Amino acid sequence: MIAALEARTALSPLRLVLRLDAVVTGVNGLAYLVAAGLLDGLLGPTTGFLRVIGVFLLAFAVGVWSVSAPDRPRTAAVEAVIVANAVWVVASLALVLAGWQHLTTAGAAWAVLQAAVVGAFAALQGWTLARR
């Protein structure tokens, strides 16, 4: 009986990666929303831009968490998260390369670091989806 309960409550690798993505994204979004006034000088974008990104990231985090909720997340929903993460990577790198939002050196480094983390989440999500 204990083994059955443990099997039911254990997160699959896919659900774990999705939830980690949701938590990291949510914390990032909350930081942008709450500390936009402090981060604008450090990173470069305007306070308004950071707040908009913060709201978007919080909403995305809730969506990713909801995708992870079923014992077996829907393939199409997971694929949508992977595509959204890939778009974020491309957009982050484009932001740096095109010089949009007048990023500081720290802001450019932060955008590239975020792109790497989000790209890693997308890769892990794809890998764990294929292995289930």
Residue pairs with C-beta under 8 A, 6 or more apart in sequence:
8 71
11 19
12 71
12 72
12 128
12 132
13 128
13 131
13 132
14 68
14 73
14 78
14 125
14 128
14 129
14 132
15 68
15 71
15 73
17 121
17 124
17 125
17 128
18 64
18 65
18 67
18 68
18 73
18 78
18 81
18 125
19 64
19 65
19 68
20 121
21 64
21 81
21 85
21 121
21 125
22 61
22 62
22 64
22 65
22 68
23 61
24 117
24 121
25 57
25 60
25 61
25 64
26 57
26 58
26 61
26 62
26 65
28 57
28 114
29 53
29 54
29 55
29 56
29 57
29 58
29 59
29 60
29 61
30 54
30 58
31 39
31 54
32 39
32 50
32 51
32 53
32 54
32 57
33 50
33 51
33 54
33 55
33 58
34 54
36 47
36 48
36 50
36 51
36 54
37 47
39 50
40 46
40 47
40 50
42 104
42 106
42 107
43 50
43 103
43 104
43 106
43 107
43 110
44 101
44 102
44 103
44 104
44 106
44 107
44 108
45 53
45 101
45 102
45 103
45 107
46 101
49 101
60 84
63 81
64 81
67 73
67 74
67 77
67 78
67 80
67 81
72 132
75 129
78 125
78 129
79 129
81 125
82 122
82 125
82 126
82 129
85 118
85 119
85 121
85 122
85 125
86 119
86 122
88 114
88 115
88 118
89 115
89 118
89 119
89 122
92 111
92 112
92 114
92 115
92 118
93 111
93 112
93 115
94 100
95 101
95 103
95 111
96 103
96 108
96 111
96 112
101 107
103 111
